[in-house]
């Protein structure tokens, strides 16, 4: 296998063993860091949550780059566009749900 990936007859690029091992090691590290921080209780709650979110975003990027082989090449334009669309939809869903729940809670407690 080539070091930078091999193209099959269908045009799909496959990564090398080195890329998969690098992705696996990064995934393990990005999973172990938040686990260790939470189990040890070394950081305050707010910092722990921020670290977990930061490692989660890093984990998603590692999965996209090393295992799904997404990059900025012109062949990946539709994959990148659809991924951005999904992220925007999920963000709208999450923010909208939290906003609705907050206002429902506020409206139900008007007498208090």
N, C-alpha and C positions, 0 to 999 in steps of 0.2 A: 504494500500500500504506500502511496505517496505521503509525504509528511504534511502537505498542506491540504490534503483531501483528494479524493479520487472521483472522477465523474463517470457515471454509468451511462448506458445507452439511453436512459430516460432523461439524462441531464441533471439528475439529483446528485449533489455533492455529499460524500460520506467522509466523516472525519477519520483521522488516524487514531491508532491506539494511544498515542501520546496525548492527543487532544481529549480523548475520553477519560484517561487517567487524571489529567489535569483538572477536568471538570468535576470528576468524582472527589478528588482531594479538596478542591475549593468548596464543594457542597458539604463535605464532612466538616470542614473548618467553620463554615458559615452556620452550620447546625450546632456544633459543639460550643461555640462562643456564647450564644444566648442561653443555652442549657446550663453551662457552667456558671454564668452570672446569676441566673435565677436560683439555682441550687445552692450557691454559696451565700447569696444575699449580700454581696459585696457592694452593690450600688443602690442608690435610692430608687424608689418605685418609678419616678418619672424618667430617670436616666435608663433604668432597665427597659422600660417600654420603648424609649427612643432607640436603644441599641437593638432590641428585637425587631423593630420596624426597619431599621437600617440594614440589618443582616437579612431580613426577608426580601427587601428590594434587591440586595446583592445576589441572593439565592435565585430569584427570578431571572436576573440578567445572566447569571452563570448557566442556568438551564437553557435559556434562549440561544446563547452564543455557542456553548460547547456541545449541547445535545440536539438542539433543533437547527443548528447551523444557520441562524439568522445573522445577516450582516447588512452592510449598506450598499451592496452591489445592485446593479440595475435589475438583475434576475430576481432579487428578493423584494422588489418594490411592492408587489401585491401582498406578500406575507407581512411586511412591515406595516403597510397601510391598514391591513385588517387587524393586526395586533394593536395598533394605536386606537383604532375604532373600538375594539373590545375593552381596552383600558378606560377609555372615556365613558363607555356605557356602564361599566362596573362602578366607576367613580360616581356617576350620576345616580345610579341605583343605591349605593351606600349612603351618599350624602343626603339624597332625597328621603330615604328611609329614616335616617337619624333625625332629619328636620321634621318629618311628620310625627315621629314618636315624641319628640320634644314638645311640639305644639299640642299633641293629644294630651300629654301629661299636664301641660300648663292649663289647658281648657277644662280638664276633669277636676282640677284642684282650685277652681275659681273661688269657692266658698272658704278656703283655708287661708 
